[in-house]
Amino acid sequence: MLQLLFAVVFIIIQFVALFWFLARGRTYWILPGETGSTWDDYRGNPEIVENAKRIVTLLKGVKEFKQMGGEAIRGLLLCGPPGTGKSYLAQVIANEAQVPFAYASAPSFQNMFFGVGNLKVMGLYRKARKLAKVYGACIIFIDEIDAIGMSRSAGGGAAGGLLGMGGGTGLLNELLLQMDPPNIDNSRFAKLLRSLGLRRKKAERPAVLTVAATNLPDVLDQALLRPGRFDRQLWVDSPDYDGRVDVFLYYLDKVKRDATLTPERAALDTIGYSPAQIKHIVNESIVMAHQRGAQDASYEDFRNAMETYEWGLKQPLRSMSDDEKRNVAYHEAGHAVAQYLLKPYERVWKVTIIRRGGALGLAATKPTKERYNRSDSEILAEIQVCLAARAVEEEFLQKKLNGVTSDLRQATDLAGAYLGMVGMGDELFSWLSIGSRPDALKQLRPKINELLKDQMLQVKKLVNEQSDFVHEIAEELLKRGDLTGEEIEQIYVRLNGHTRQEVPEIKANVVMDSLDQVAPTKQSDEDNETKDAE
C-alpha cells in the first residue's frame, strides 16, 4: 500500500510540475529606470512622441485625473509595419512614466492544454495590479496581439480541446475580461474587512495600461477595439525624409565615419526604410569598413551594405559563356535606358550583370524624393520599363530570351491595375468590387494585351532612337560588370552633350483610341526576379 501510495503521489507531483512549467508566463518584467530609454532615444516620428507624451502625463497623474472624475486609459494599440519601433515606444513610455513594464508575446500564451493560456493571462494581470498599487500604474506590452486576438467571426478564435493549440475563444475572452474587469479588491485584508462590515469604501481598479502591437489591425476582434479596451490606436509608420535624417544622426554619431557619409545623403537613399533597417544598414557599413581594413566607414561602405541587404551577396557565374553574358548585358541595358529616360522622378541606382541572389542581373532605381501618388503616364512608363528588355532583345539581338518572365508578369499586373483598378482606361469598372481578380483579368485580357502591345511599340521606338546609348551601356557592363547611376548619366552626357534634365521630358503615350494617355513609376528589375528598389 505504501509503494502504491508513493507511486500515485510521485505521478501527481510529476503532473503538477509539468503543468506548472507549461503554465508559467514567459514574461519579461522591467522595473522603472532599468532600460534608461528616453524620448531622446526614440527618433524619426516626432508626432508619435507627442501623442505618447500625453499618455505619460496621464500615467503620472492618475490620482489627480481620477479626482477630476476621469478614468485611466486601459488600452493603446500600436499599428504599423515591422521595425518601426512599436515595442521600443512602449518601453520609452514606461521608463518616462517611471512605472513597471511587462513584455509578453501573444503566441506565448498559447498552450497545448486548454485553459493554461487563461491562467497565464490571469497571472500576468494579477501581478500587474499588485505593482500598480505600489508604483501608481503598470504597463503590460503584448506583441503580435493578432495571434490571439483575431476576429471570432472570421474563425480566428476556433476553440481548442485538451490537446488543441491556442485555447481558442477562451483565451481571447480571458484577455477581454482582464483588460476591463469589475472593480474588485482582491487583497485578503480588504476581503476580511468587507466580510466584517468594516470597509465601506468602494473597491478601486488599479491603473494597468495594456499596450499591444500588431501589423494586422484589420483582423482583430471588434470586442478588443471597443471603448474601455484598445480604444486608442496609434499608427507607427516608417519615417519620412526629415525623420530618417534624425534617425541617421542618432546612429551615425555613435560610429566612426568619414565626411562622405552624411545623414542627409543616407536619408535620400533609404526612402521607405524603418528605423530597425536603418540601424542594421549603419552597422553593416561598419562591418564593410572593418573588412577592408579601414578605420572609418565611408559612403561606399554604406552603399555596398544597402545593396547586399536589398539584393544579396555578389555571386559571379564564372562559367557563363560570353554569348550569355552579352544577352544579360543587353537585357539590363534596355531596362537602364528606359529607366533613365522615362522616369524623371527617379534616378538609376545600379545596373549590374553580376549575379545577386537568384537574379543574373538587375537594373534598379531610387526615388529622387518621397512621392505618394502615381499618374497614368507614370504607370505606363513603368510598363515600358518592364518591356524594354524584350524590346532590346528583339531589336538588337534578334531573339527572344526567357529572362523576361518577371518583367512580363509585372507589366501585366500594372496594365491590369491601370485598366481594372484605378480607372485609367476607357472604363471605370474596378475588379476590387467583385473580389475575384482572376475572373476580372480574363475579361480584361484582350484590352490588357492591346495595351501591352502598344507600349512595346513605343519602347522599341525609344531604344532604336537611343541605340548608341544602349550599346554603350551594354559594352561597359561587359567590361566592368556593373555601373552606378552617375556612370550611366556620364555615358548619356558624352553621347548627347547634355543631361536628361536639360531636355523636354519624354513621356509614354497611348495611341490607341480606346484608351487614355498614360505612363509609370519606379521599378528595379532583373533577369530572373523583379526587384523593387524601394
FENBEL-V26290 format. One line per field, one symbol per residue. phi: phi as a letter, one per 40 degrees, with the letter a starting at -180 (. if undefined). psi: psi as a letter, one per 30 degrees, with the letter a starting at -180 (. if undefined). A space follows every 50 residues. Layout:
phi: ???
psi: ???
This chain:
phi: .cccccccccccccccccccccccccbbcbcdgccgcbccccbhbccccc ccccccdcccbcccccccgcbccbabbcbiccgcgcccccccdccccfbc bbbbbdccccaccchccccccccccccccccccccgaabbbbcfcccbbc dcccgcbdcbcdbcchggcccccccccccbcccbccccccccccccgcbb cccbcccbccbbbacbccccccccccdhbccbbbcbbcccdcccdcccdc ccccbcaccccbdccccccbcgccdcccdcccccccccccccgccbcbcc ccccccccccbhccbcccccccccccccccdccccccccccbbccbbcca babccbgcbcaabbbbccacbbbbccccccccccccccccccdccbbfab bcccdccccccccccccdcbbbgbccbbcbcccbgbcdccccccddcccc cccccccccccccccbdccccccccccccbgabccccccccccccbgacc ccbdccbcbcbcccbccaicbcabaacbacbccc
psi: eeeeeeeeeeeeeeeeeeeeeffkkikjkjlkfeegkleffjlfieeeee eeeeeeeeeeheeeeeffglkkkfkkkjkllkgfheeeeeeeeeeefhll kkkkkefffklfkkfeeeeeeeeefeeeeeeeeefflkkkkjkhffffgl kffggfhkklaegkkefbfeeeeeeeefeilljkjfkeeeeeeeffgfjf kkkkkkjjkjklklfifffkkfffflkfcifkkkjjlklaeeeeeeeeee effflklaffjleeeeeefhkfkleeeeeeeeefeeeeeeegglfkklee eeeeeeeeeefllkikjffkleeeeeeeeeeeeeeeeeeeffifglkkek klgkkjbgkflljklkkflkkglkleeeeeeeeeeefeeeeeeeeffhlk lgggeeeeeeeeeeeeeeegeghgbglgkkfffffjeeeeeeefeeeeee eeeeeeeefeeeeeeheeeeeeeeeeeeefelkleeeeeeeeeeefglle fglkkklklkfkffllllkabklllaefkkkjf.
